[in-house]
Amino acid sequence: MTKRALVVGSTGIAGGAIARLLQDRGWDVLGLSRSASPQKGVRQIAADLSDPINLAAALTDIAPSHLFITTWSRQATEAENIRVNAAMVRNLLDALRPAESLRHVALVTGLKHYLGPFDAYGKGALPDTPFRETQGRLDVENFYYAQEDEVFAAAERDGFGWSVHRPHTIIGKAVGNAMNMGTTLAAYATICRETGRPFAFPGSAAQWSGLTDMTDARQLAAQMLWAATTDAATNEAFNIVNGDTFRWSWMWGRIADWFGIEAAPFDGTVRPLEEQMVGDAEVWAEIATRHGLAEPDLSRLASPWHTDADLGRPIEVVTDMSKSRRLGFAAYQPTDDAFFDLFAQLRADRLIS
């Protein structure tokens, strides 16, 4: 049967990774985004998920067998996140319904399923770590839950299978992405090296000393493809991390070594990147000019607020992967190598010096 994938958010970190993997496996890949930026091997479709009429017209005669939803729209409040992002998923599934072609829908959410949304992040009663899929939902409003409910309702009505994927801080390349720890840390380390500023860990003592894990975008893509093509994984939600655990007290020094700088000693003081990098737009523009970098706008590379949210958490975060392991998903990715691969790619693409 024809394997035609529609990747929504194909120019983002997660969407780009699954689009590349599907191409490598011989799939026909279409990408949907508002900008329809050129992407090698991907037929781009420009559409706004919040505009159902425009969306339906753009998706006429597309008839994908598989749908990968890897995007969302950040709003000022969680109530607005729920309203806007639920409507985006609903509009998308409604637009694809007439073709009656969908066999599987994969939705990417994340560990805020267990930690709560941004305005209640890591607060109140939280499940014990490691987070397991059986722990279910928190008793708070969360747009991830609203997105899931739209997929579940459409799947029951239209007869396709689904999977939900919950990564922890995705590492991968995407310029202009709103949640991008890997590139943020690369830009920060570059600025520290170029200016002589200390490479100071911005987060909490709990994050510095506690165990944590992360998700390479390639690892997420591998699990999405596995779930989309494995009967036993149909209609299931899965955590997805690299498979290793580490402490930032170890990782921070390894990142510093890659950039040829010394990691500043950590004394327990939280030094948010939003404060450390508040005046760095001009600094970055000068670095970009001096080294001939491809992106002089620091805001398109770094998202300090999101990195601060992750590294400032007052709790240890470890994610259980047993569910998908038992069903046969065996991929593994060392997190330090995930960072180093990204940094090498950013340097090769002249995005950092």
N, C-alpha and C positions, 0 to 999 in steps of 0.2 A: 504494500500500500504506500502511496505517496506520503512522504514525511515533509510537510511544509510547516515551518515554525514562524509565528509572529512574536517578536520580542518587543515588548513595550518598555521603553526606556533603554533602547539599544546602544545609546551613546554614553550611558553611565557606567559605573564601575562593574556592577553585577550584570547588567544587560550586555555590555561589551564582551564580557568573559563568556557568557553562554552563547552569544552570537558567533564568536570565534570557534568555540568548541563544536557547535552544530555544523558550521562550515567544514571543519576538519573531518567530521563524520559523514559528509556528503549530503546534508540536508539542504533543502531550499529555504533560505532565511530571508525574512522580511523584517524591517525595523520600523517601529512607530515612535515618533517623538514630535514635539512642537516645531523644532527647527529643521528636522530632516537633514542633519549634517551628513556629508558624504562619509561612507564607511565601506571599506573594501569588502566586496563580496556580498553586501547586504543591500537589497532593494528597499530604499527608504520611502516611508509614507509620512507626510506631514499632516498632523491632526491634533486637535485640542480635546483631551478626554473630558473636559467639562462642557463641551458643546456637542450634545447628542446628535443634532442634525448634521453638522459638519463631519462628525465622526462616522456616522452611518454612511454618508456619501463617500468618504475616503476609503472605507473598508468594503465597499460593494465589490463582489466577485473575487475577494481575496481567498476565502475558504481555507483557512489554516487547519491543519490537523492537531496542532499543539500550540498553546498560548503560554508565554512566560511573562508574568507581570512583575517588573523589577523597579517600578517608579512610584513616587508619591509626591504630594504637594504640601509643603509646610505652611501652616496657618498660624494666626496669632494666639488662638486658644485651642484647647483640645476639642471643645464642642465644634469649632469650625473645622478642625482636622477631620473629625468624624463625618461631618456633613459633606465636605468637599471630596475627601478620599473615597468614601463609600459611593458617592455619586459617580466618580470617575470609573470605578470598577463596574458598577451597574451599567453605566452607559456603554462601556466597552463590550460587556457580555451581551447586552441588548443588540448592539450593532452587528455582532457576529452571529446572532441566533438564526437569521433567515437562511444562511448557507447550510446549517445543520451539519457542519463538518468537524466540529471540535471533538477530539477524543480525550484530551487531557489539558488541564489548566494548572500551571504551577505559579504560586504566589509567594513572593519573598517578603517577609516581615522582619522580625529580629527579636533580640532578648528583651526589648521593652515589653514583650508579652509577659515576662516574669517580673520586670523591674518597674513597670509603670511608664506612663507617657512623660514627656519633657517637663510638664508643670507639676508632676508628682513623682519625679524620677528618683528611685531608690529610697522612697520615704514610706512610712507606715509599715504594716506587717508584710514581710516578703517571704517567699518560699525559701527553704533551706537549699544551700548549694551542695552538690552540683544540681543545676536546674535540669529537671526531667519533664518530658512532654506530658506525663500523667498528672503533673501538678496543676494543670488547667489555668483558668483565668483569675486575675485579681478582681476584687470587688471595686473597680474604678472604671471610669470612662476611658476608652482606649481605641484609637482609630484602627489599630491592627485587628481588633475583634470585629469592628464594623466591616473591614475589608474581607475578612474570613467569611462573615455571615453572608455577604453578597455572593461570594464564590459558592458557598454551600447551597444557597437557595437556587442559584442558576443550575448547579450540577444536578440537583434533585429534579428540577423541572425539565432540563434539556438532555440529561442522560450521559454527561461526560464524567470522567474521573478527575480527581484533583490531588494536589499535594501542596503542603505549606512548608516553607523552609525558613528557619530561624537562625541566621548567622549572628556572630558576635563581632562587631566592628570589622567591616570588610576592608581588606588590603588589596588595592589594585589601582590602575591608572584611569583617571578621567579628569579632564580639565573642566573647571566650572562646576564641579560637584559640591553639594552643600555639606556632605558628611564624608570627610576624606582624611583620616588620621595619617596614613602613610605619606601622602604628599605634603601634608601640613608639617609633619616632623622633618621631612626632607628639606623643606623651605626654611624652617626654623634652624636646623643644623647648618645649612648653607650660610644663613645670616650670621650665626654665631662664629663660624669659621672666618667669614670675610671681615667681620667687625671686631673680633677678639672678645666678644661678650661671652660670659659663661654659659655653657650648655646645661641649663638647670632644669631638673625634672619639675614639671608644672603641677603635679598632682598630689594626692593625699598619701599619708603614711600607710594607710590600709592598702592602697594600690601599689605602693613601692615595695612593701614587704609581703603582701598576700599573693596567693596563686591566681593566675588569670589565664585566659586563652583568647584567640582571635581567629578570623576566617579569611584565608586567601580567596580572592574572587574566583580563581581557577578551581579551588576545592568546592565552593558553592556551585559553580557551573557543573562540575562532575556529578554532584549529588542531584541537581535538578534533572539532568539528562537521565541518570540512573532511575530516578523515581518515575519519570515520564515514560519509561520503556520497560518497567518491571511490574508485573501484575501484583506481586505481594506488597508493593509500596503504594498502590492506588488507594486514595481516600485516607491518607495519613498525614500527620504533621511531624516534621523532623527538625531537631536541632542540627546545626552544622557548624563545626569548628575544625581547626586544622588537625587535631588529634594529639597535640602536645600541650603541656602546661608550663608556665614560666613565671618568674617574678620580674617586675620591672627593675628591681635592683640589679638584676643580671642583664636584662635586655637593653637598658639605657646605655650601659658601657659598650655593648656590642654595636649599637647604632653610632655612638660617638667614634669608635674605632674606625668604622666604615668611612666616615667623613674626615678622618685624620685629625680629630679634636679630642680634648680631654673632657670627660663628664665631670661636672661640678659635684662636689659632695652634697648629699641630701641631708638636711638637718631637721626634716619634719615640717618645714614651712611650706604651705601651699602657695605657689607662684603661678597663677593662671596665665596661659598663653595669651588670652585676650588682653591682659595687662602688659605682658612682656613685649607683645608685638603691636601694640596700639599705634605706634608711629612708624611702622616699618614699610609702609607703602612706598615712600620715597626712597628708603634704603634699598628696597628690592628693585625698584626701577633703575637705580644707579648700578646695582650689581648686574642686572640684565643687560644694560647698555655696555658695560665693561666687558662682559663675557659673551656677548652676542646671543643671549638667550631668546627663546621663541615666545615667551609670555612675560611681558613686563608688568602685568597687573597681578599683584600678589593675591587679591581677593578671589581670583580664578584658580588659584592653586591651594591656598590655605583656608581652613575653616577652624580657627582657634576655639570658637565656642563649643563645637562638637567634640573636639579632642579634650577640652577641659571637662565636658560632661562625663566622658569615659574615665579619664585619669583622676578626676576629683572625687570619684565615688568613695563613700566611707565603708564599703563592704568588699569582701573578696568575691570574685565572680569566676565560677568554673562551670562548664556546661557538659552534661552527660551525652554521649553519642551512642549509647548501647542499643537504642531502638533500631537505627539504620544498620548498625554493625550486625545485629542478629539476622537482619533480612538480606545481608550480602554486600553492603556498601563498605568497601575496605580501603578507600583512598586515604592518604596521609600526607601532610605537608608541614615540615618544620617552620615555625613562625619566623625565626631569624632569617631563614632563606627567603621567605616570602617578602620580608622587608628588603633584603639585599637585591633580590630580583627586580623589585619595583624601583629601587634607587638607581640600579644600572640602566633600566629602561628610561627613566626620567632623564638621566644624564645623556644617554644616547640620543634622545629626542630633543636635547638642548632646552630642557625645562628647569634643570638645576645645573650648577657648575661643579 
